[in-house]
Every structure is written in structure tokens, then in C-alpha cells.
Amino acid sequence: MPDILGWLLDPINWSGPEGIPSRLIEHLQICLLAVGTATAIGLPVGLYVGHTGRFAGLAINLANIGRAVPSYALMVGILPIALNLAPSVGYDPDLGLTFLPLFLAMTLLAIPPILVATYAGLREVDRDLIEAGRGMGLTERQILGRLEVPLAVPVIIGGFRTSTLQVIATATIGAILSFGGLGRFIIDGLANKDDAMLFAGAVLVTVLALLVDAVLAVVQRVLTPRALRGKPAPRRPSDDDDEDRIDPAMFGVRTVDVSA
Amino acid sequence: MRRPDMRMNRLFALAAAMVVVLAACSSSGTTPAPSAASAAPSAAASEAASAAPSSAAPSEAAKAEVRIGSDNFYESKLMAELYAQALEHAGYTVTRQFGLGSRQTRVPIFTKGLVDLVPEYVGSGLGYYDKTLVTGDGEANRTALQAQYDKADNLATVLAIAPGQDTNAAVVRQDTAASLNLTKMSDLAAVQDKLKWGLPPDCDKNPLCKDALESYGIKYPPKVRRALAACDAPIAQALQGKAIDFAWLCSTQPAIAQFGFKVLDDDKKTQPAENLAPVVRNDYLAKVDKAAFSAVLDAVSAKMTTDELTKLGVKVGVDNEDLEDVAKQWLTDNGLLS
């Protein structure tokens, strides 16, 4: 059994540009950037297809490609393109090696949960409510902003949580293309047959993912309209687990009829 | 609504194709070698045990059937195929048992007598038994490897080494080599701060990396370095794309010929000599005319330089040409099938 705790407690591993704090910051930076970009793409598209019902199948299937292709394959596949475009587009080729392939692979992975959850969250809203809103003279924009989005918030944030979890775990593969982040410990631990470093790296990533998820769970609860709190998801048929929290992954994924 | 549907169908087709490709990749990754290795030993070990002591006199079967094995990557298979075709041309019957896995699985298979001949890299082959004996001199490595086989019950003979070898190569782009006047590794220290270094993640602890660089007067670690696995596709692409200026590749890696990289001469011989040589079990050699058998293989080895190996590697690994055809063409071009 490698001395994981000993490695984690060693002050040497907590200082300098290769220490845990700087690796943690690198890790969080790229995760934030990827989830942010994915939200900027996935949320509006999800809102559009969710509200209108148009192009839903196309959008969801397109987005799911990002989830189906292994991120590692995506990253390594993007690498030669990112490197070759550097001179013509005019960015530092170093970005084409250490940043772009990882960032794009992570973003493509992060979009589907957000897009699908947003779509599903809006479709779950009671049609009668929306009709009532229309009857009262609300504009489409008002229906979206005052009815659909507030009611769908728990599900949308659920998708956001799934996305963030995946991205935090996946950022580790960037170390293969010499990106920093917590994956550095995993890749370097493997290469140097240093099991303590390898497992400590895995532990750090896991703890980070769980902590971030816990924070987002609180956010999810706070943003959920008071009327929906502490209840199962609205109109959720055959509730087989009786957690009062909405399980985002199950909810977001299962309720989507892809062929629709 | 017609068009989106069609587009979706195409996307599904694309996705399905990808899945098939990925499945194919993963199944080729897990070769049949392990199962062959695990299934075969009992039967073949007993066969070997019964065959070895009563090895036939040379006169009885001067051209006994030879079972040729190889490791599970193109270069080893290619050398095995070259030896196989040369021997077939000389009248021997050859059974091919290529792709026996890595050295870890292949050496026991050879030791148990399941194959008679394997192509071996003399440096790593020696390192399998004793890493401390490996040198930068191919002939010395061959002699030391032979000594290991002699110690192991006179198991096998290492025939003459090829000039060609697949060792760690310090590589730069041609434009870097030209502008900074680089031809050998000794030239690197003076310009080390002008270069972005691509070094494997284990460099700090790897004597063939850190110690070798320091022996050339390079201050370690260099100012700008990127951690990239040696001999891998990304490090070669990063060098080509100018994200790094120095890379550790393998000397016969197709990328070197493909991108026209400049291999810097390891003028202080810091890297192990990895010349290729056929290793043949002595119980097989006892069944044939050893001199005539060796002559066939030596003729092939003698013509196999590092350049030739690299070129053949491009044909097999980059252009996806058929390995047997490539081998046959090369033997023909070098007058070994006439």
C-alpha cells in the first residue's frame, strides 16, 4: 500500500509551481472555462429547443456526440489541427499543445448534460400552466422567464452539476499533453512508478469533485422556488427512490425521448 | 423536417462507424498473444521437453521447420517477416507466430521453446536480464546478451547484429538545426535556453534522460519544458507544430522520416545501443547446418540500417502498406531473393 497520506502531508508537495495549490488553481481554471463556455452554448440552445420544441432531436443528438466520443480520443484528435492552425490564426503553438485540445474536448463533454437538462426541465413544466400563462396574456418571453425557467431551475442546475463533475474528472487527461492541473500527479506518478503520487492525485481530484458538487447542491437548493423545495420533481411519474433531492443525472437523461 | 432527419441518420452512421473503429482498435490492442501464451505452454512445454534432448542430427533434416516469433509491434513483426521470407527462399519451412506481446511475455515463450527464432534489440534484450550491463556499443551488448543465454543452459545464439537500431533519439526540426547549427547533442548546451524542450514525465528520475542531458553540459531542468511521453505521436506532432523544439523520439519512429526531423548524433554514446539481431534457440541450430542457416539471416541483417528501418516503418505504419509485400519488396531490392 503506497503512503498516500504521507505524500499528501509532505510540505514539499504543497509549495512552488508544481505543488498542490498551483495545480489545483490550474485545474479549476480550465474547468471553469470549459463549463462556462459549455453553459454559454448549451443553456441558450436548451432554452430554445425546450421552449419551442423545435430541432430538439437534432440538437440533443448533436450534443450527445460530445458525450459519446471519448475525451482522450477527441483531445488527441484535435491536437494536430490545433497545432497546424496556430501559424495561420496567429496564436502561440504552445496553446495548441497544452490548452486548446483539452479545452475543446472538455467543452464538448460539458455541453450535453447542460443542454439536455435544460431541454428536459422546460418540457417537464406542466402544459396547463403555460396555457394559463398564455391565457393571461403573457408574452412568450415572459412565459419562459417567469414560468418555465423558475420551475425548471432544479433540473437545469442538476445538468450543470453533472457537467461540472465530468469536467473536473476529465481535466486530468490534459497532463498527457503537458497541461498542468491535478492530472499532473496522476501522469507523473504513473511515469515514475510513484504510486503514492498517483493515488494522491486521484484522491485530490475526487475530493475536489465532491466538494464542488456539494457547493452546487446548496446553490441548487437555494435557487429552487420555495414551493418546489423538499418535494420530488414535479410531475415525475413512478418515483422509485424517495430522496427529496432531485437526482439531476437520472432526471435529465431518462426523461428525454430522443426520438421525439 | 426531412433534412434534419437525414442529417441525423448520417450522424448516427458516423457515430456507428466510430464505434466500430474504436472497437477494432481496442481488440487489436488486446492481441491474441496472452491467450496463446497461457493456453500453449502445457502442451508445447512438454513437446519441447521431449524434443530438446533427442534433437536430431544435422544430416537428418538439414532444413528443419523453423518457428519464428515476434513482439507485438510493426518493427519486430517486420524483421521477423524479413527473416522468414529469406529463410523460405533458402528452402526452409517457416511457421509464423508473430505478435507474441511485449518482451515480458515473449521471452518466456521463447525460453520454453514454443518458437525457435525471434528478432531482438540487443540493448533492451540484455536489459531484460541485467540493466546495468547495457552499453552504447551494439557489439558489446550482443556479446553480453550471448553470455546471458550461455548462462541459461546454453539456450540460444545471438547472430550478427544489424547496423540498424531503434534507440532513443534526440530530435529537432530541420529549421532549428540549420539556424542554430545543430548536428550532435554536444551542440545543445550552448543554445539550451533558445529551445522549448519536450521531455518525458519521468525524465527527472530517468538516467537515460536527465543524466544523459547533464553529461552533455545541459543544465537540468531546462527553462522551458513540456512533459510529453517519448516516442509517442503527440510529442512528434508538437515538435512538427513548433510547440516544442526538442523531442525524444525513437530512432526509427516513422514521424522522423514523415516530418523530415533532424536526429542529433549521440556523440557521447549516452543511449543504449539497440541494434537488431536474430536470436535462435541452440536446440534448433543443432538440427540444421548452422553456418548455412546463419548466413541467410546475416545477409538480411547486414543490409538493415536505421534509415532503411525508418523508411520501411513509414510504409507499414504511415502508408498502411501490407507488411509481407513491404518485406518482399525490400528483400528483392536488396538482391536477397535472387
HADDOCK unambig.tbl for C-alpha pairs under 7 A between the chains (distance, minus, plus):
assign (segid A and resid 58 and name CA) (segid B and resid 4 and name CA) 6.63 0.50 0.50
assign (segid A and resid 58 and name CA) (segid B and resid 8 and name CA) 6.51 0.50 0.50
assign (segid A and resid 80 and name CA) (segid B and resid 237 and name CA) 6.26 0.50 0.50
assign (segid A and resid 83 and name CA) (segid B and resid 241 and name CA) 5.07 0.50 0.50
assign (segid A and resid 84 and name CA) (segid B and resid 241 and name CA) 6.02 0.50 0.50
assign (segid A and resid 93 and name CA) (segid B and resid 241 and name CA) 6.65 0.50 0.50
assign (segid A and resid 93 and name CA) (segid B and resid 242 and name CA) 6.19 0.50 0.50
assign (segid A and resid 93 and name CA) (segid B and resid 243 and name CA) 4.74 0.50 0.50
assign (segid A and resid 94 and name CA) (segid B and resid 243 and name CA) 4.63 0.50 0.50
assign (segid A and resid 97 and name CA) (segid B and resid 238 and name CA) 6.51 0.50 0.50
assign (segid A and resid 97 and name CA) (segid B and resid 243 and name CA) 6.36 0.50 0.50
assign (segid A and resid 176 and name CA) (segid B and resid 228 and name CA) 6.48 0.50 0.50
assign (segid A and resid 177 and name CA) (segid B and resid 228 and name CA) 6.16 0.50 0.50
assign (segid A and resid 178 and name CA) (segid B and resid 226 and name CA) 5.46 0.50 0.50
assign (segid A and resid 178 and name CA) (segid B and resid 227 and name CA) 4.66 0.50 0.50
assign (segid A and resid 178 and name CA) (segid B and resid 228 and name CA) 5.91 0.50 0.50
assign (segid A and resid 188 and name CA) (segid B and resid 201 and name CA) 5.49 0.50 0.50
assign (segid A and resid 188 and name CA) (segid B and resid 202 and name CA) 6.61 0.50 0.50
assign (segid A and resid 191 and name CA) (segid B and resid 201 and name CA) 6.07 0.50 0.50
assign (segid A and resid 191 and name CA) (segid B and resid 202 and name CA) 5.24 0.50 0.50
assign (segid A and resid 192 and name CA) (segid B and resid 202 and name CA) 5.10 0.50 0.50
